[in-house]
């Protein structure tokens, strides 16, 4: 499945019992496995209607995933795990509430309440002495570049940089891993570079913690929306275009993410 090109392998955890981290490293390999930006495991929950676990290609477990939880919601409805159009999903970042929109009997789009963003240094988390929050335009020197980073946790940590050069030209494959693993971030971080295209219109690219370059990132889009509002670039509602497509965001207390979810194929893994 994919959400704006951010692709995932969904596994029915009701019937399977595996070392999910080890399996993720095998399945996500695009040459020797199936290939994906992560695996999503469908599980029962005592706190919500369903539970989602998400594992990155390097085997690390993510707290949440905005694109992934939309794919999860489509799977749950289309495959009969729930008969509700609105339901809740437990993640490591808390319970997420979702609303699905269907056409011709299949879910096409999903709206997710991603919760309230957090800004305190210990919530990002950041290492060092910081006296205030939110932290906007924090200067960080990487590979001869001076990045101005805005920090936000939307269930997982993000560092957002608004840049003048086109995001398509930004050397994200070189700079991204250095930001992700910088000592400032004890749990590593996701990293976004952003262009302002007009009121309510942004363009972004993402380096995902544990996954690398991806065509889209739902939580990254949420972080970009929050950072843009903090910097006065936009109002409550906006559209963010990523290489894989466009996501709609709204921040009014909680952050709401709306976008497509697509099932590509179904099969059996024999490895």
Residue, then its C-alpha position, 0 to 999 in steps of 0.5 A: x500500500x502507499x500514501x502519496x508514494x510512501x509505501x508500506x507492507x501490511x501484515x495481519x498480526x492476528x495470525x502471524x507471530x514474528x520478530x518484526x524488526x528482523x522481518x522488516x529488514x528483510x521485507x523492506x529491501x528493494x533488491x532482495x525483498x519486496x521493497x517498502x518504506x516500512x512494515x505495518x502490523x495489524x494487531x488487537x488493542x485494549x485501548x482502541x479499536x485496533x493497534x498499529x506497529x510500524x517498523x522502519x527498513x533498518x528494523x527500528x520501531x517508529x512511534x507513529x506514521x501519518x501516511x502509514x496510519x491512513x493505509x492502515x485505516x483503508x486496510x481495516x475498512x476494505x478488509x472488514x476488520x471494522x465496519x465503522x467509517x470513524x474509528x481509533x488506532x493505538x500507536x506508540x504515540x497514543x491513540x489516533x482517531x481516523x475518518x475514512x472517505x469511500x467511493x464505490x465501496x473502497x476507501x480513497x482518502x483518510x483524515x487523521x487526528x495526529x494530536x497536539x504538537x509538542x515543543x519543549x526540548x525534552x519532548x523533542x528530545x534535544x540534548x543541551x541547554x535550552x531555556x525556552x520553547x518553541x525553538x524556531x530557527x535554531x542554527x546548526x552547521x552541517x557540511x559547511x551549511x548553516x541550517x535554521x531548524x525549527x523543532x517539533x514533535x508530532x508523535x515523533x521528532x522533526x527538524x524543519x528547515x525553510x530554504x531559499x534554494x529549490x528543495x529539489x536541488x537541496x543535497x538531502x541524501x548527503x545532509x539528511x543522514x548527518x542531521x538525523x544522527x547529529x548529537x543534538x538528537x539523542x533519539x535521532x530525528x526526521x529532517x524536512x526542507x521546505x520552500x514557501x510557494x505562496x499563502x497556504x502552499x508549501x513544497x517539501x522533501x523529507x529525510x526519514x529517520x530509519x528509512x532515508x529518502x522517501x517520496x512522502x512523510x505524513x508526520x513530516x508534513x504535520x511538522x512542516x505545517x506547524x513550523x510554517x505557522x510558527x514562522x508566520x508563513x501560513x494560516x491554519x489550513x494549507x497544502x504541502x506538496x511532496x515528491x509523491x503527491x499533495x497532503x492537506x493539513x490543518x492545525x487548530x489545537x490538534x493537527x489534522x492530516x488528510x490524504x489518499x491511501x492506495x492498495x497496490x497488490x496482495x501476496x504471500x511471503x515465502x521467505 
